[in-house]
Amino acid sequence: MQFFDFLLGRTSDQLNSNVEIYTWQTCPYCIRAKLLLRWKGVKFTDYKIDGDGAARVRMANRANGRRTVPQIFINDQHIGGCDELYALDREGKLDLMLSEEGKIGMREKE
């Protein structure tokens, strides 16, 4: 991953966000979302909830009742699923959210 960071001009301080994703192992949307995060060099916590009803309830509680996977959180802010993640990327907002500046900006809004 360090090679890709160097190749893409990313520095480690750009990628210090706390990213969490709830997934199923065989879900194509989960795989696609993780692919984008990996491509950006983001380290994330992957909660695999296949067949775990209690974990799914915890996820739904955090995700405002949404029970589909993936459900993605950046710095404890619910982003949504794969489509929302890719939309943020297309709009140029994802990199800001993943950067240190994005973390500071989010704290100021709270």
N, C-alpha and C positions, 0 to 999 in steps of 0.2 A: 504494500500500500504506500510506503514511503516513496517508491519510485514514481507512482502516479501523482502523488502530492507534488513532488519536484517537477515532474513533466507539466502539470497543470498550473504551476505557480502558486500552490496553496502552502500556507504555513500552518504550523500546529495551532497557533493562537487563533486562527480563523475558525477552528472546528471544535471548540470547547463546549458546545451546547449539550444539554442533557436530552437525548432523544430516546424515546421508548416506543416500541411498536408491538401490538398484540397481533399474533398471526396464527394461521394453521400451516402446517408444513407443506401441504400440496396446493394451497390456494394460489392461483395465478396472479391475482392482484397483490397478494402479500409478497410474492417473489418479485414482482415488478417494482413495488415500492422499495423493497430492500435493495434491489439493483441500483435504483437511482441514488439512494443514500450511500451505498458503497462506492459508486462512481464518483460521488462528491467527496469521498474520503471520510465520511461521518462514522464515528463509532456509536453504536446504539445498543440498547438493551432489547433483546427479542424475547417476548413472553409467548411461548408456544402454548396455546390453550386447547389444542386438539382433545376433544372428549372430556375436558375439565369444566364441568358446569359451574363450580364455585369461582374459577378464574374468569369465566365468561361474565358472571354477575358482577364481579369486581370491575372488569373492563367496562361493562355497560353503565355502571354507576359513575365512573370517571368520564365516560363519553356521552353524557347527557341522554342515556337510554339507548344509544345506538348499539346494536348487537352484531352487526356485520364486521367481518375482518377484511383488511387490516384496520385498526384504529391507531392513529399516530399522535404522539404528544411531543412537543418541543418545549423544553424548559417548563414543563407542567401545563402548557397551554394545549388544549385539544385542537388538533389540526383537521382531523377527519380521516378519510380513507385515502386510497391510492389516487383517485381522481383529483381530490383536493390538493394532495402533495404535488402532483404534476402541474396543476393549475398555478400553484404558488411559484413553482420553478419557471413556468412560461412567463409569468408576470414579473419575474426578477425579484420576488419577495423572499424566496426560500433561502438564498445565500445570506441575506441580511438577518433572517431569523437564526441561522446557524452560526453567525459570526458573534464575536464578543460585543460588537456595537448593537446587534439585535437584542442581545440579552439585556444590555443597559437600557435600550429604548423600551423594552417590554416592562422593565421594573418601573420606569418613570410613569407608564400608563396605569399601573396598578394603584 
